[in-house]
């Protein structure tokens, strides 16, 4: 929060809606953020230069620097990368792009490795849901949410710009992209980005063979070939603004399997075709506002497992096709100078087809209705929201007909207090739940139609202190800490049946997850030199607490470390036309974990840490800008695993050249 906030609140907050609602103030602004932009829940953000200076190849590499986050990475350019916040599970984390959720009704898993950083302006992680007016109803649903904001082009050097980039990286990786930005009118723009990536993916690793000495092997079947096409449009007219995006992703990748008892399995492959078209429009008046959003997406997935060299496995070649149609309408009203009211209604329809035998061809319709009330005064802000979710599943297959209706009301409340010019307190409580995915319920021979939704209950109490010295090198000091307690009931897990090759989805267990997140940020600047240090620490005690006296009672949840730390050091030198240079060093540490509820020694996963370095330069030559980046990942070349039996690459590098025309 800005130091001017207390002064503004003392004078009273305006009750009118702004014509445009910036997410943050520019350095030259002399007004405080309005009540709707105050974050009453813990939020972590990477944006602008800080985001572009990171040694990160995709958004998953950036998100893992946030506290309380575990990114599951199966290794390699093609390995799946998913995010889990405060050990609530991947499915409780909602991912949004420009205010519209990226969804996958089939398995609920969003592969963050598909999204590149080039066309993003900011990444924000919210524990609880995002605060603000004109939110869609689905934005109230997630226990945590990650928001990506598309970069708005800057046309300081002309009405159109072209950026050419080429990256060469370890493991025979080549990445070329073209970004074209055009000014369509005084207040509208377009951005077209094309990217092609081809990576051999094979990398060496060490493992212990038959309990003997370490052996070096090559991790094969980690290749990836993909094409991304992204077209973004945006504009503003008076007190209204709009945006639209079209996205296409086509890929062919190998999934390197687990390394188990000296056997290296690498037979799985996946082919993807994903496309979506989305857009939104909003209009604000003095005492009211309205917004509409919509999206259509389709995706085809072909998964192949050919156990030519692996005895005992089954041959698999399945195709899945899913479609999604989504629409949202929200509004906001000033009922009183200190009270805003914001209702929202979302409709969503999903269908899933497959060439599997005995498939039930499920269709899912969902209605989300939300109501939010916001009260604010000189030194406080309070939000209360109610979300009603109704889900209807059906099938077009008469022999396996589905008729399942489920609904749930989930409330949440959060408070924010300004105790002094530099100190703020925040607290929230939130109830949320996640529906079982279509795979959980209806996957042939595995799904369980009687599954209950997972219920999550969150409590959080936090404080933030910020100081901006008027003199000296140090420009900002920020400290924050949050204590939280999460409970998850009816957790959905896959358990083996009589055969190891046939599993069943079941509701088992109750989990309690107390923890603490803390961070410190230092920013300094003098003339052309700037420096920044960001430290984050997370502690959690995630345990299973369903059945006292059982073998697993009180044991740690799988892949939930007690301690994790991240640190980012940024150094910058801006010499204007002579160039802009930066050095960024990041460090990640994850403590002991187990890969199973059975916390035995054989299920223990050792702590790991990794250090990354990025050196970047940008030179201005008239209307042209030339950039060169060098990144060195896993600086110390350590062998480690994030997921059991899936070794990560050792020291690797990337070199990138870019030219703005």
VEXBA-73932 format. One line per field, with one value per residue (C-alpha): x, y, z; residue number from 1; residue in three letters. Coordinates in steps of 0.05 Angstrom, whole numbers, plus 5000, padded with zeros to 4 digits. Layout:
xx <- (X:...)
yy <- (Y:...)
zz <- (Z:...)
n <- (NUM:...)
res <- (ALA:...)
//
This chain:
xx <- (5000:5023:5041:4991:4935:4926:4921:4869:4828:4830:4798:4746:4743:4705:4642:4645:4672:4734:4730:4788:4811:4887:4914:4971:4992:5044:5104:5081:5011:4992:4926:4916:4884:4809:4774:4759:4834:4854:4875:4843:4872:4946:4969:5038:5054:5110:5104:5140:5216:5218:5181:5222:5289:5275:5313:5247:5228:5153:5102:5113:5185:5161:5103:5147:5181:5117:5112:5064:5068:5090:5099:5100:5149:5162:5225:5244:5213:5153:5143:5076:5078:5021:5013:4989:4978:4983:4975:4902:4914:4921:4846:4833:4876:4838:4879:4854:4877:4851:4795:4770:4786:4830:4791:4797:4734:4765:4820:4821:4896:4925:4995:5029:5088:5046:5043:5102:5122:5134:5063:5048:5051:5037:5027:4989:4974:4915:4901:4826:4795:4814:4784:4749:4685:4658:4688:4658:4622:4676:4729:4696:4701:4774:4809:4867:4874:4930:4916:4955:4948:4965:5015:4987:5033:5071:5075:5126:5167:5112:5043:5070:5126:5157:5197:5238:5267:5309:5330:5381:5382:5410:5385:5381:5326:5308:5253:5235:5180:5151:5111:5073:5039:4995:4957:4887:4862:4872:4850:4855:4911:4927:4983:4998:5050:5075:5122:5152:5191:5230:5270:5306:5296:5345:5388:5436:5420:5448:5412:5429:5424:5404:5426:5498:5538:5509:5501:5495:5440:5404:5332:5300:5230:5230:5224:5174:5151:5098:5067:5033:4991:4963:4924:4904:4860:4841:4814:4778:4723:4702:4686:4684:4738:4742:4790:4792:4840:4848:4896:4920:4968:4990:5042:5073:5112:5142:5131:5193:5170:5193:5262:5245:5297:5345:5292:5281:5211:5198:5143:5086:5070:5017:4991:4951:4907:4878:4844:4801:4768:4751:4732:4704:4673:4659:4629:4631:4588:4590:4551:4546:4584:4572:4616:4604:4653:4651:4693:4691:4746:4759:4814:4836:4884:4913:4951:4994:5029:5067:5102:5147:5204:5164:5133:5068:5040:4980:4979:4939:4918:4860:4832:4792:4754:4725:4686:4670:4623:4623:4588:4588:4552:4568:4549:4564:4525:4539:4481:4511:4574:4608:4574:4580:4540:4562:4522:4548:4520:4561:4537:4582:4574:4625:4622:4673:4677:4725:4740:4745:4700:4641:4652:4591:4602:4588:4559:4564:4523:4540:4508:4548:4512:4551:4534:4587:4579:4637:4637:4694:4711:4770:4812:4778:4748:4702:4678:4624:4608:4561:4569:4517:4542:4495:4524:4483:4515:4482:4500:4478:4493:4429:4464:4505:4459:4480:4432:4469:4452:4494:4491:4527:4527:4596:4608:4671:4688:4750:4771:4826:4847:4896:4927:4978:5009:5054:5017:4957:4922:4880:4839:4794:4753:4731:4691:4701:4693:4713:4671:4701:4727:4695:4753:4743:4671:4665:4732:4722:4736:4767:4715:4668:4600:4585:4643:4628:4659:4720:4705:4758:4754:4808:4825:4879:4905:4961:4998:5037:5086:5114:5161:5185:5245:5247:5323:5380:5390:5335:5267:5221:5220:5163:5149:5089:5067:5005:4985:4933:4894:4863:4817:4799:4743:4726:4792:4791:4848:4864:4875:4894:4845:4860:4901:4957:4935:4864:4853:4791:4774:4751:4735:4783:4809:4806:4866:4888:4941:4965:5021:5057:5078:5127:5163:5210:5222:5278:5282:5338:5356:5409:5418:5424:5432:5375:5374:5320:5318:5257:5257:5199:5192:5135:5122:5065:5046:5000:4974:4919:4870:4811:4815:4849:4886:4896:4965:4966:4934:4976:5022:5045:5007:5045:5091:5077:5144:5147:5195:5206:5246:5255:5301:5309:5365:5357:5411:5398:5437:5398:5444:5389:5413:5477:5437:5396:5431:5407:5432:5382:5399:5343:5345:5293:5295:5244:5250:5236:5173:5141:5109:5056:5012:5055:5112:5162:5236:5229:5177:5220:5243:5306:5307:5330:5353:5368:5401:5388:5423:5403:5444:5404:5420:5379:5410:5373:5393:5346:5279:5308:5322:5369:5366:5410:5395:5437:5407:5441:5394:5413:5478:5511:5491:5457:5416:5347:5275:5211:5168:5192:5230:5228:5298:5305:5358:5426:5461:5431:5432:5395:5417:5365:5371:5314:5305:5252:5238)
yy <- (5000:5070:5116:5168:5118:5139:5213:5196:5154:5208:5255:5202:5157:5179:5139:5147:5094:5115:5116:5068:5026:5017:4959:5002:5075:5104:5135:5205:5196:5238:5203:5141:5077:5074:5026:4976:4967:4954:4881:4854:4785:4765:4781:4771:4804:4803:4856:4902:4901:4855:4802:4811:4806:4737:4676:4644:4608:4605:4627:4564:4586:4654:4629:4582:4643:4660:4638:4582:4554:4485:4476:4403:4395:4328:4353:4375:4424:4379:4358:4376:4437:4450:4496:4480:4536:4523:4448:4454:4417:4436:4434:4488:4539:4577:4606:4668:4703:4775:4760:4696:4628:4577:4513:4439:4400:4334:4331:4400:4407:4469:4460:4527:4508:4526:4600:4644:4708:4750:4777:4785:4849:4820:4755:4759:4705:4714:4672:4671:4708:4774:4837:4887:4906:4874:4806:4747:4696:4644:4691:4680:4604:4585:4575:4611:4644:4662:4721:4735:4804:4813:4867:4930:4955:5020:5061:5113:5104:5097:5067:4997:4955:4888:4843:4785:4736:4673:4629:4573:4531:4467:4399:4420:4471:4524:4576:4630:4682:4742:4796:4849:4908:4958:5020:5012:5079:5132:5086:5015:4967:4897:4848:4784:4735:4673:4624:4558:4514:4450:4415:4348:4349:4293:4309:4269:4251:4207:4153:4096:4029:3968:4003:4009:4069:4126:4114:4167:4158:4199:4220:4207:4217:4288:4322:4377:4410:4463:4522:4580:4634:4690:4750:4804:4865:4921:4990:5044:5094:5144:5107:5039:4990:4923:4867:4803:4746:4687:4631:4568:4516:4453:4406:4337:4317:4258:4243:4213:4163:4148:4120:4061:4011:4026:4018:4079:4081:4129:4105:4156:4210:4264:4306:4369:4417:4474:4536:4589:4656:4702:4774:4824:4893:4940:5008:5053:5111:5156:5110:5044:4997:4936:4883:4823:4768:4707:4649:4589:4536:4468:4419:4352:4307:4242:4201:4142:4092:4040:3992:3962:3953:3953:3886:3884:3951:3958:3992:4056:4100:4146:4210:4261:4321:4374:4438:4495:4554:4607:4673:4722:4786:4829:4897:4945:4999:5053:5043:5092:5135:5081:5018:4983:4923:4877:4817:4769:4711:4660:4604:4548:4486:4430:4367:4311:4259:4201:4139:4096:4036:4042:4117:4155:4221:4267:4337:4388:4451:4499:4562:4608:4665:4712:4773:4818:4876:4923:4974:5023:5081:5123:5067:5002:4960:4900:4851:4798:4752:4693:4645:4594:4540:4491:4436:4389:4328:4286:4237:4224:4149:4113:4052:4092:4151:4203:4248:4283:4351:4385:4454:4489:4558:4582:4647:4688:4751:4794:4856:4907:4960:5018:5024:5077:5110:5049:4990:4951:4890:4840:4778:4733:4670:4632:4569:4538:4471:4439:4392:4325:4329:4290:4241:4232:4214:4180:4156:4084:4032:4086:4140:4139:4172:4175:4222:4282:4350:4371:4423:4474:4522:4577:4625:4679:4736:4780:4846:4889:4945:4991:5051:5097:5139:5208:5211:5163:5103:5060:5077:5023:4974:4926:4870:4824:4761:4718:4661:4614:4551:4508:4448:4402:4350:4293:4299:4262:4213:4155:4089:4021:3964:3890:3905:3956:3974:3993:4049:4079:4151:4156:4209:4196:4237:4304:4349:4406:4454:4509:4553:4620:4660:4718:4763:4822:4870:4923:4972:5021:5071:5124:5159:5104:5046:5006:4946:4902:4844:4799:4745:4697:4642:4592:4543:4494:4432:4396:4331:4279:4280:4237:4174:4176:4112:4095:4082:4148:4192:4254:4240:4294:4302:4280:4333:4384:4412:4443:4497:4531:4594:4637:4696:4743:4795:4846:4896:4945:4998:5044:5087:5112:5108:5074:5013:4982:4925:4878:4821:4775:4718:4674:4617:4565:4517:4463:4421:4348:4317:4249:4222:4183:4188:4131:4173:4116:4124:4095:4148:4206:4257:4296:4373:4408:4477:4509:4575:4611:4671:4718:4773:4817:4878:4925:4975:5032:5048:5101:5069:4999:4963:4904:4856:4799:4752:4698:4651:4597:4551:4504:4543:4492:4433:4394:4331:4337:4314:4354:4293:4224:4186:4244:4275:4348:4374:4394:4458:4485:4551:4593:4650:4697:4752:4800:4859:4912:4947)
zz <- (5000:4985:5042:5017:5031:5104:5084:5031:5079:5131:5082:5063:5001:4940:4925:4850:4803:4763:4688:4686:4744:4744:4784:4811:4813:4767:4801:4784:4813:4873:4890:4932:4906:4914:4961:4906:4892:4964:4973:5036:5023:5016:4945:4913:4847:4796:4743:4695:4696:4756:4716:4653:4690:4720:4697:4676:4612:4627:4678:4721:4733:4757:4801:4841:4872:4909:4982:4999:4929:4906:4831:4811:4754:4722:4687:4617:4570:4558:4630:4662:4709:4758:4817:4888:4939:5014:5002:4984:4919:4846:4834:4887:4850:4796:4738:4702:4639:4633:4682:4648:4677:4641:4653:4639:4655:4637:4690:4722:4710:4677:4648:4663:4620:4559:4576:4559:4593:4531:4526:4600:4640:4710:4749:4814:4865:4912:4973:4974:4916:4884:4913:4868:4833:4770:4785:4750:4794:4781:4810:4879:4872:4880:4947:4914:4846:4797:4751:4687:4655:4582:4565:4534:4478:4484:4420:4441:4377:4325:4310:4300:4327:4309:4355:4331:4382:4379:4437:4437:4500:4528:4506:4432:4444:4393:4404:4353:4361:4325:4360:4320:4355:4319:4339:4309:4330:4383:4439:4410:4394:4370:4386:4347:4373:4337:4371:4349:4397:4383:4437:4436:4511:4529:4589:4633:4704:4760:4798:4845:4809:4851:4914:4887:4865:4824:4750:4696:4644:4591:4603:4536:4508:4536:4467:4453:4389:4394:4359:4394:4361:4405:4380:4430:4419:4467:4470:4508:4491:4543:4608:4574:4553:4518:4504:4462:4454:4407:4426:4390:4418:4380:4408:4404:4466:4500:4574:4605:4656:4726:4743:4788:4814:4758:4704:4660:4631:4575:4530:4537:4486:4481:4424:4440:4401:4443:4419:4451:4436:4493:4504:4553:4557:4615:4624:4685:4704:4765:4812:4773:4727:4684:4652:4606:4588:4543:4520:4474:4475:4446:4459:4431:4469:4444:4496:4474:4519:4479:4527:4475:4525:4590:4606:4645:4621:4576:4508:4510:4452:4472:4442:4481:4453:4498:4485:4532:4526:4580:4592:4650:4668:4729:4754:4812:4847:4898:4946:4996:4996:5037:5010:4942:4918:4862:4835:4782:4742:4702:4657:4633:4590:4579:4538:4533:4478:4471:4429:4491:4497:4545:4550:4577:4539:4598:4591:4647:4656:4713:4740:4786:4821:4867:4909:4940:4987:5003:5059:5068:5112:5133:5160:5140:5085:5092:5039:5046:4988:4976:4918:4897:4850:4815:4772:4727:4694:4640:4585:4514:4521:4539:4567:4616:4630:4681:4718:4774:4803:4857:4888:4944:4978:4998:5036:5048:5086:5092:5131:5121:5172:5166:5235:5217:5156:5147:5179:5155:5182:5142:5156:5117:5124:5062:5047:4979:4945:4881:4839:4819:4747:4691:4695:4770:4760:4692:4667:4643:4698:4743:4755:4815:4804:4879:4895:4939:4924:4964:5017:5038:5096:5103:5158:5151:5194:5168:5173:5125:5141:5089:5093:5037:5060:5029:5027:5014:4970:5001:4970:4998:5055:5059:5109:5110:5148:5148:5194:5165:5179:5124:5130:5072:5078:5030:4994:4928:4917:4871:4906:4876:4874:4870:4808:4806:4736:4757:4806:4837:4856:4929:4981:5039:5096:5129:5126:5171:5146:5193:5167:5162:5101:5109:5060:5059:5001:4996:4937:4926:4872:4859:4793:4740:4789:4822:4867:4896:4944:4955:5008:5021:5072:5082:5138:5140:5180:5131:5162:5152:5211:5190:5232:5301:5313:5240:5211:5173:5226:5238:5179:5131:5066:5003:4973:5029:5054:5123:5101:5034:5018:4956:4945:4886:4879:4823:4802:4746:4709:4663:4620:4573:4500:4524:4546:4602:4639:4693:4735:4771:4818:4846:4896:4915:4974:4990:5053:5069:5039:5031:4967:5005:5067:5094:5121:5119:5105:5035:5019:5043:4991:5008:5009:4946:4927:4860:4841:4775:4743:4688:4655:4607:4565:4521:4474:4439:4367:4341:4331:4341:4406:4411:4470:4492:4550:4582:4634:4674:4712:4769:4776:4821:4778:4834:4821:4853:4845:4855:4841:4864:4810:4761:4761:4742:4694:4722:4700:4636:4598:4548:4503:4474:4422:4408:4361:4365:4299)
n <- (1:2:3:4:5:6:7:8:9:10:11:12:13:14:15:16:17:18:19:20:21:22:23:24:25:26:27:28:29:30:31:32:33:34:35:36:37:38:39:40:41:42:43:44:45:46:47:48:49:50:51:52:53:54:55:56:57:58:59:60:61:62:63:64:65:66:67:68:69:70:71:72:73:74:75:76:77:78:79:80:81:82:83:84:85:86:87:88:89:90:91:92:93:94:95:96:97:98:99:100:101:102:103:104:105:106:107:108:109:110:111:112:113:114:115:116:117:118:119:120:121:122:123:124:125:126:127:128:129:130:131:132:133:134:135:136:137:138:139:140:141:142:143:144:145:146:147:148:149:150:151:152:153:154:155:156:157:158:159:160:161:162:163:164:165:166:167:168:169:170:171:172:173:174:175:176:177:178:179:180:181:182:183:184:185:186:187:188:189:190:191:192:193:194:195:196:197:198:199:200:201:202:203:204:205:206:207:208:209:210:211:212:213:214:215:216:217:218:219:220:221:222:223:224:225:226:227:228:229:230:231:232:233:234:235:236:237:238:239:240:241:242:243:244:245:246:247:248:249:250:251:252:253:254:255:256:257:258:259:260:261:262:263:264:265:266:267:268:269:270:271:272:273:274:275:276:277:278:279:280:281:282:283:284:285:286:287:288:289:290:291:292:293:294:295:296:297:298:299:300:301:302:303:304:305:306:307:308:309:310:311:312:313:314:315:316:317:318:319:320:321:322:323:324:325:326:327:328:329:330:331:332:333:334:335:336:337:338:339:340:341:342:343:344:345:346:347:348:349:350:351:352:353:354:355:356:357:358:359:360:361:362:363:364:365:366:367:368:369:370:371:372:373:374:375:376:377:378:379:380:381:382:383:384:385:386:387:388:389:390:391:392:393:394:395:396:397:398:399:400:401:402:403:404:405:406:407:408:409:410:411:412:413:414:415:416:417:418:419:420:421:422:423:424:425:426:427:428:429:430:431:432:433:434:435:436:437:438:439:440:441:442:443:444:445:446:447:448:449:450:451:452:453:454:455:456:457:458:459:460:461:462:463:464:465:466:467:468:469:470:471:472:473:474:475:476:477:478:479:480:481:482:483:484:485:486:487:488:489:490:491:492:493:494:495:496:497:498:499:500:501:502:503:504:505:506:507:508:509:510:511:512:513:514:515:516:517:518:519:520:521:522:523:524:525:526:527:528:529:530:531:532:533:534:535:536:537:538:539:540:541:542:543:544:545:546:547:548:549:550:551:552:553:554:555:556:557:558:559:560:561:562:563:564:565:566:567:568:569:570:571:572:573:574:575:576:577:578:579:580:581:582:583:584:585:586:587:588:589:590:591:592:593:594:595:596:597:598:599:600:601:602:603:604:605:606:607:608:609:610:611:612:613:614:615:616:617:618:619:620:621:622:623:624:625:626:627:628:629:630:631:632:633:634:635:636:637:638:639:640:641:642:643:644:645:646:647:648:649:650:651:652:653:654:655:656:657:658:659:660:661)
res <- (UNK:UNK:UNK:UNK:UNK:UNK:UNK:UNK:UNK:UNK:UNK:UNK:UNK:UNK:UNK:UNK:UNK:UNK:UNK:UNK:UNK:UNK:UNK:UNK:UNK:UNK:UNK:UNK:UNK:UNK:UNK:UNK:UNK:UNK:UNK:UNK:UNK:UNK:UNK:UNK:UNK:UNK:UNK:UNK:UNK:UNK:UNK:UNK:UNK:UNK:UNK:UNK:UNK:UNK:UNK:UNK:UNK:UNK:UNK:UNK:UNK:UNK:UNK:UNK:UNK:UNK:UNK:UNK:UNK:UNK:UNK:UNK:UNK:UNK:UNK:UNK:UNK:UNK:UNK:UNK:UNK:UNK:UNK:UNK:UNK:UNK:UNK:UNK:UNK:UNK:UNK:UNK:UNK:UNK:UNK:UNK:UNK:UNK:UNK:UNK:UNK:UNK:UNK:UNK:UNK:UNK:UNK:UNK:UNK:UNK:UNK:UNK:UNK:UNK:UNK:UNK:UNK:UNK:UNK:UNK:UNK:UNK:UNK:UNK:UNK:UNK:UNK:UNK:UNK:UNK:UNK:UNK:UNK:UNK:UNK:UNK:UNK:UNK:UNK:UNK:UNK:UNK:UNK:UNK:UNK:UNK:UNK:UNK:UNK:UNK:UNK:UNK:UNK:UNK:UNK:UNK:UNK:UNK:UNK:UNK:UNK:UNK:UNK:UNK:UNK:UNK:UNK:UNK:UNK:UNK:UNK:UNK:UNK:UNK:UNK:UNK:UNK:UNK:UNK:UNK:UNK:UNK:UNK:UNK:UNK:UNK:UNK:UNK:UNK:UNK:UNK:UNK:UNK:UNK:UNK:UNK:UNK:UNK:UNK:UNK:UNK:UNK:UNK:UNK:UNK:UNK:UNK:UNK:UNK:UNK:UNK:UNK:UNK:UNK:UNK:UNK:UNK:UNK:UNK:UNK:UNK:UNK:UNK:UNK:UNK:UNK:UNK:UNK:UNK:UNK:UNK:UNK:UNK:UNK:UNK:UNK:UNK:UNK:UNK:UNK:UNK:UNK:UNK:UNK:UNK:UNK:UNK:UNK:UNK:UNK:UNK:UNK:UNK:UNK:UNK:UNK:UNK:UNK:UNK:UNK:UNK:UNK:UNK:UNK:UNK:UNK:UNK:UNK:UNK:UNK:UNK:UNK:UNK:UNK:UNK:UNK:UNK:UNK:UNK:UNK:UNK:UNK:UNK:UNK:UNK:UNK:UNK:UNK:UNK:UNK:UNK:UNK:UNK:UNK:UNK:UNK:UNK:UNK:UNK:UNK:UNK:UNK:UNK:UNK:UNK:UNK:UNK:UNK:UNK:UNK:UNK:UNK:UNK:UNK:UNK:UNK:UNK:UNK:UNK:UNK:UNK:UNK:UNK:UNK:UNK:UNK:UNK:UNK:UNK:UNK:UNK:UNK:UNK:UNK:UNK:UNK:UNK:UNK:UNK:UNK:UNK:UNK:UNK:UNK:UNK:UNK:UNK:UNK:UNK:UNK:UNK:UNK:UNK:UNK:UNK:UNK:UNK:UNK:UNK:UNK:UNK:UNK:UNK:UNK:UNK:UNK:UNK:UNK:UNK:UNK:UNK:UNK:UNK:UNK:UNK:UNK:UNK:UNK:UNK:UNK:UNK:UNK:UNK:UNK:UNK:UNK:UNK:UNK:UNK:UNK:UNK:UNK:UNK:UNK:UNK:UNK:UNK:UNK:UNK:UNK:UNK:UNK:UNK:UNK:UNK:UNK:UNK:UNK:UNK:UNK:UNK:UNK:UNK:UNK:UNK:UNK:UNK:UNK:UNK:UNK:UNK:UNK:UNK:UNK:UNK:UNK:UNK:UNK:UNK:UNK:UNK:UNK:UNK:UNK:UNK:UNK:UNK:UNK:UNK:UNK:UNK:UNK:UNK:UNK:UNK:UNK:UNK:UNK:UNK:UNK:UNK:UNK:UNK:UNK:UNK:UNK:UNK:UNK:UNK:UNK:UNK:UNK:UNK:UNK:UNK:UNK:UNK:UNK:UNK:UNK:UNK:UNK:UNK:UNK:UNK:UNK:UNK:UNK:UNK:UNK:UNK:UNK:UNK:UNK:UNK:UNK:UNK:UNK:UNK:UNK:UNK:UNK:UNK:UNK:UNK:UNK:UNK:UNK:UNK:UNK:UNK:UNK:UNK:UNK:UNK:UNK:UNK:UNK:UNK:UNK:UNK:UNK:UNK:UNK:UNK:UNK:UNK:UNK:UNK:UNK:UNK:UNK:UNK:UNK:UNK:UNK:UNK:UNK:UNK:UNK:UNK:UNK:UNK:UNK:UNK:UNK:UNK:UNK:UNK:UNK:UNK:UNK:UNK:UNK:UNK:UNK:UNK:UNK:UNK:UNK:UNK:UNK:UNK:UNK:UNK:UNK:UNK:UNK:UNK:UNK:UNK:UNK:UNK:UNK:UNK:UNK:UNK:UNK:UNK:UNK:UNK:UNK:UNK:UNK:UNK:UNK:UNK:UNK:UNK:UNK:UNK:UNK:UNK:UNK:UNK:UNK:UNK:UNK:UNK:UNK:UNK:UNK:UNK:UNK:UNK:UNK:UNK:UNK:UNK:UNK:UNK:UNK:UNK:UNK:UNK:UNK:UNK:UNK:UNK:UNK:UNK:UNK:UNK:UNK:UNK:UNK:UNK:UNK:UNK:UNK:UNK:UNK:UNK:UNK:UNK:UNK:UNK:UNK:UNK:UNK:UNK:UNK:UNK:UNK:UNK:UNK:UNK:UNK:UNK:UNK:UNK:UNK:UNK:UNK:UNK:UNK:UNK:UNK:UNK:UNK:UNK:UNK:UNK:UNK:UNK:UNK:UNK:UNK:UNK:UNK:UNK)
//
